[in-house]
Amino acid sequence: MTHDSERREARVGVLTTIGSVLSAFFGVQSSRARQRDFSHGSPALFVAVAGGLTLAFVATLALAVRILVATTAGG
């Protein structure tokens, strides 16, 4: 039973990875979470999540700028 709980703790899931990447983006990630990520996380998953969140952030900014420009140019 202890082995199963260790295995569950060792795995870093997708939601945990998203939370860790968001925390790292804002600079508020704890050292405990960072240690967990580096020792048990999948580098490919972290790169994929970080890339996806970065693209979503840039797309949101681009959309906001387009809306603001269209709103101010029309008035």
N, C-alpha and C positions, 0 to 999 in steps of 0.2 A: 504494500500500500504506500509506503514511503517512496518507493521507486516511481510509482505513478504520479504522485504529487510533485516530485522533483521534475519529472518529464513535462508536466503541465506548466510549471513555473519556468522551465527552460525555454519553452516555445514563446516566441514573440509573434503575436497575431497581427492581422492587417489593421485592426482598429487601434491596437497599441502602437503600431508603427506610425499610423497617421497622427496619433496624439503626440508621439515623440518628435516627429518631424515638425509639427506645428509649434511645439514647445521650443524646439531648436531655432525655428524661424524667428520667434519673438525673443529668444535669448533667455528663457526662463526654465530651461530643462534642469532638473536636479542631477547631481553627480551620481546618485544611486540609479536613476533611470538611464543615464549615459553609460554607466558600467554594464547594466543589464543589456542594453542595445548592442554594445560592442562585443559582449561575450556570448550572447545568445541570438542576436538578430541576423537576418539574412541581408548582406550588403546589396544584392540585386533588388530586393524588395524596398529597401530604404532609398536607393537611387530612383527606382520607378515612382515611388510615392512622392519624393521630393520634386522630381521632374513634372509629374502631373499637377501637384499643388502650385508649382511655379508657373506653369502654363495657365492654370485657372486664374491665378492672381493677375498675370499680365493681360489675359483676355478681359477680366473684370475691369481693369484700369482702362483698357482701350475702349470698352463699351461705355464706361462712364464719361470719358473724354468726348466720344462721339455724341452722346446725348447732350452734354453741356454745350458743345459747339453748335449743334443743331438748334438747341433752345435759344441760345443767345444770338445766333445769326438770323434767326427768323423774326426776332422781335425788334 
